[in-house]
């Protein structure tokens, strides 16, 4: 049940990094899987106290029921989350800004409920928002010095939709500057730690959003995914990360990194939460011409309690395991976790076959050329003329040069330079154009593979979370870590990452994420299958040690 | 300091930081200031710029040099579209609004803002493309043209690069009779859509500059001609015909003073017989047709002079500014900036906007809705038997042409209608500074007036009197004739009585007449007319008068 319903226990034992959690630690790389739905699995609406091994429940739905039934107030909930945030934040540093109006907004929810006024489905739900999503009432820096203190005059569409449904933005989460990075170490302001082991990175670029959900500093969070920036940190932090189809969610108000690849994504501690959050933010937006007219189906029926499922709930589903994602360069622990997940799918009734995507390895160079090229253009607006940091200079070129030299970090500068080079006269055909051709090949090979399979699976990252600083000075090694995810962005497809097991590391093991890739605009199927997988995963509880003592669920 | 300029920004205190201070040492900035300041303060909404004039001395000089050298002229024209809102956002644009009052996050290029195309821009582009006899690209796209300048908020201009919406057309031009007349066909290379930039405003003391983004994002069509023109008159006529077209199509007000129609001309000179083009020079700051014509003729003379002196290597690829001095000797082109190689704009497809796909049906609908275009109109008028001067006058302004067409549609004689419009009506409009839409006279009444004179209901003299009444106050011809009792006397018996009376009252003059002083017929006619209060039909009057004067009894 909701941890927040209980008075938070003293966290005087912080940091809890060295206290082993026997029920969490697995020397083997996999969890046990149950092929049969267990009778005690709680339904979405069931408020029974879960056991330590019970699968995750929807915090959004539980919050709603708890609030409407009067068992808890939004204010109490908000206070408990804020308390935990305050206690964990010195260790994690996942937030760049914490809202000062959370309690006020929570009181407003309580006032409405008390007055029998209608409240939205997200009433009282505490949402973390990646700092590259514009918020009108909070600073939005995109993790960059050049926008330090910048306050946008409008809310990003995704943020606005969550707020319109009653959601409370708890704060802005840390990220690699403008989304350029895989560890959140390239934030201009602070380095976020992984809640599973604070000496490790949370992944990136949405590391703050992933860590915040993992450490229950918020219930769900918004991130953005250009080359894996939602999925890889979800994998590193043991949470669910959903990258929707390109065009599914409006990018209006998302500070552009690579416009043809960027999508706003969702983090939750359960598949249901990620799906419910997606439903809230998805759909056509007149402020983003690249959003799709496709209807957003109701995903809720997909999150039925497992007790209602038959023994082989995924009978007939064709799963394709991408061979190239389990080859050289992928940690053995990751490979065995994914193979175990494949077995679990078989137990659920799926047919699992290996598929080959020969163009898979081409994705990484193509991605870095396209993303850098677009970013070199998208970041041109940060010139110090209208907003953001301006360095005074007595002539124009120095104003530009100095403002940008001081405002941007080195990773951003490197990518701007690479992108400018790739788009330059004489190089365009060899780089940008060629990368676009590769993109078409990749898109077609995914299409073919998804004709023969309903869902493709792969690891979300070739390794679990690594140490802070480990790859900081080796950009190529860090770029290589994106191999599992960039192809999906190039193809514009939806993908769901959910924790499927552990490998050794830290005090309690490190989570491993399974990536499921679906056909365009078929997030519903990913969520349905992901939910069944998650709910039938036995003996796995993805609560990081930093809060394990504090949070029973 | 920046308070007036950023007035609107300060309404939203944290929306914007007025940090647009730029040094003035930069040569480019300095020149731009001159352009903005040279704009006249008073603006007429729809000032007709019919006549293209050229200083006669220069023309003579040209005639001399034209024997050995040939000029090659191409023109790039930017036409500001009169859509209600800007190209990619919902801001209205009104020329002359206080700085930064027609702006929003999108046209200001704030982080996270995205462009959404105004579909009217496409409709206008298709209209002009069809009117210029171009081939339309059913699939075109937008590209980003990248460069840094403070008036360009995003650091790139949304434009079209390799696939313009229309290309390969031509325009028909009739050279005015006073410049030798004749028909010319000039090629149109391409028409593409793009957005305008803002404006820099430079402080009087020269210590800082400010940015006005009202114009940023206003839709433009850029029309590039083939290098088909050979002298200033041809170039000015080309521009005048473009202005006529955009006004006929109602896609722009075509006003050069406001900058709604801007011409940049490229001029090169080569010895006759040489096939290779000479070095081309671009001329800017041309805000009337006469400045187009004069600047080109000046530039041709300058270049030919350099050729003559064997100094053609002094002609360098550069942008020159046309300076309109008070005397002929101070009108000249001066160097604005030298081109240092080709600038690399690093064009690439705009990822924020979908492709522009036109259906044949859409194009056909627009084709069928096009009004009669100036060229067709001129040929039609020509076939009616009107002189070339009449044709050019009437077809120059669509409103006048419509008035003329409506008049003859009511049955008026073509030549008479043309004479009335070009004569007394045009003079009235000029004196009163009115357009044809402002006058009270309707085509129906003009037709009625012409018919009344032709049928002898009123005399031509009375017709003229009535006309001014109709122009200034309105009303109907019939009403005025009745009201003022102006019907012509055509009854011979009545006129005979008056003649007899006058003859009887002037025996002395009659004697002189009969004695051979036949010039006195005019005296008698005048007396009769006076007696009839001007209403006697002059033909009948004279006929009867002669009979009476010459009869022997």
HADDOCK unambig.tbl for C-alpha pairs under 7 A between the chains (distance, minus, plus):
assign (segid A and resid 134 and name CA) (segid B and resid 112 and name CA) 6.92 0.50 0.50
assign (segid A and resid 151 and name CA) (segid B and resid 14 and name CA) 6.26 0.50 0.50
assign (segid A and resid 151 and name CA) (segid B and resid 15 and name CA) 6.76 0.50 0.50
assign (segid A and resid 152 and name CA) (segid B and resid 15 and name CA) 6.26 0.50 0.50
assign (segid A and resid 153 and name CA) (segid B and resid 15 and name CA) 5.37 0.50 0.50
assign (segid A and resid 252 and name CA) (segid B and resid 112 and name CA) 5.75 0.50 0.50
assign (segid A and resid 252 and name CA) (segid B and resid 113 and name CA) 5.83 0.50 0.50
assign (segid A and resid 252 and name CA) (segid B and resid 114 and name CA) 6.04 0.50 0.50
assign (segid A and resid 253 and name CA) (segid B and resid 112 and name CA) 3.86 0.50 0.50
assign (segid A and resid 253 and name CA) (segid B and resid 113 and name CA) 5.71 0.50 0.50
assign (segid A and resid 254 and name CA) (segid B and resid 112 and name CA) 4.52 0.50 0.50
assign (segid A and resid 255 and name CA) (segid B and resid 111 and name CA) 5.24 0.50 0.50
assign (segid A and resid 255 and name CA) (segid B and resid 112 and name CA) 4.07 0.50 0.50
assign (segid A and resid 256 and name CA) (segid B and resid 112 and name CA) 6.07 0.50 0.50
assign (segid A and resid 259 and name CA) (segid B and resid 351 and name CA) 5.77 0.50 0.50
assign (segid A and resid 259 and name CA) (segid B and resid 352 and name CA) 6.28 0.50 0.50
assign (segid A and resid 260 and name CA) (segid B and resid 351 and name CA) 5.36 0.50 0.50
assign (segid A and resid 287 and name CA) (segid B and resid 114 and name CA) 6.72 0.50 0.50
assign (segid A and resid 287 and name CA) (segid B and resid 116 and name CA) 6.38 0.50 0.50
assign (segid A and resid 288 and name CA) (segid B and resid 114 and name CA) 6.19 0.50 0.50
assign (segid A and resid 288 and name CA) (segid B and resid 116 and name CA) 6.46 0.50 0.50
assign (segid A and resid 289 and name CA) (segid B and resid 116 and name CA) 5.44 0.50 0.50
assign (segid A and resid 289 and name CA) (segid B and resid 352 and name CA) 6.84 0.50 0.50
assign (segid A and resid 289 and name CA) (segid B and resid 353 and name CA) 5.91 0.50 0.50
assign (segid A and resid 289 and name CA) (segid B and resid 354 and name CA) 6.81 0.50 0.50
assign (segid A and resid 290 and name CA) (segid B and resid 352 and name CA) 6.43 0.50 0.50
assign (segid A and resid 290 and name CA) (segid B and resid 353 and name CA) 6.44 0.50 0.50
assign (segid A and resid 290 and name CA) (segid B and resid 354 and name CA) 6.41 0.50 0.50
assign (segid A and resid 380 and name CA) (segid B and resid 154 and name CA) 6.33 0.50 0.50
assign (segid A and resid 380 and name CA) (segid B and resid 155 and name CA) 4.77 0.50 0.50
assign (segid A and resid 381 and name CA) (segid B and resid 109 and name CA) 6.66 0.50 0.50
assign (segid A and resid 381 and name CA) (segid B and resid 153 and name CA) 6.19 0.50 0.50
assign (segid A and resid 381 and name CA) (segid B and resid 154 and name CA) 4.39 0.50 0.50
assign (segid A and resid 381 and name CA) (segid B and resid 155 and name CA) 5.04 0.50 0.50
assign (segid A and resid 385 and name CA) (segid B and resid 19 and name CA) 5.63 0.50 0.50
assign (segid A and resid 385 and name CA) (segid B and resid 20 and name CA) 5.13 0.50 0.50
assign (segid A and resid 385 and name CA) (segid B and resid 150 and name CA) 6.58 0.50 0.50
assign (segid A and resid 386 and name CA) (segid B and resid 16 and name CA) 6.53 0.50 0.50
assign (segid A and resid 386 and name CA) (segid B and resid 17 and name CA) 6.21 0.50 0.50
assign (segid A and resid 386 and name CA) (segid B and resid 18 and name CA) 6.44 0.50 0.50
assign (segid A and resid 386 and name CA) (segid B and resid 19 and name CA) 5.90 0.50 0.50
assign (segid A and resid 386 and name CA) (segid B and resid 20 and name CA) 6.46 0.50 0.50
assign (segid A and resid 387 and name CA) (segid B and resid 16 and name CA) 5.73 0.50 0.50
assign (segid A and resid 387 and name CA) (segid B and resid 17 and name CA) 5.39 0.50 0.50
assign (segid A and resid 394 and name CA) (segid B and resid 22 and name CA) 6.88 0.50 0.50
assign (segid A and resid 394 and name CA) (segid B and resid 23 and name CA) 4.73 0.50 0.50
assign (segid A and resid 395 and name CA) (segid B and resid 22 and name CA) 6.31 0.50 0.50
assign (segid A and resid 395 and name CA) (segid B and resid 23 and name CA) 4.40 0.50 0.50
assign (segid A and resid 395 and name CA) (segid B and resid 24 and name CA) 6.64 0.50 0.50
assign (segid A and resid 395 and name CA) (segid B and resid 25 and name CA) 6.10 0.50 0.50
assign (segid A and resid 395 and name CA) (segid B and resid 26 and name CA) 6.21 0.50 0.50
assign (segid A and resid 396 and name CA) (segid B and resid 22 and name CA) 5.87 0.50 0.50
assign (segid A and resid 396 and name CA) (segid B and resid 23 and name CA) 6.06 0.50 0.50
assign (segid A and resid 396 and name CA) (segid B and resid 26 and name CA) 6.80 0.50 0.50
assign (segid A and resid 423 and name CA) (segid B and resid 346 and name CA) 5.30 0.50 0.50
assign (segid A and resid 424 and name CA) (segid B and resid 344 and name CA) 6.81 0.50 0.50
assign (segid A and resid 424 and name CA) (segid B and resid 346 and name CA) 5.32 0.50 0.50
assign (segid A and resid 425 and name CA) (segid B and resid 344 and name CA) 6.34 0.50 0.50
assign (segid A and resid 425 and name CA) (segid B and resid 346 and name CA) 6.59 0.50 0.50
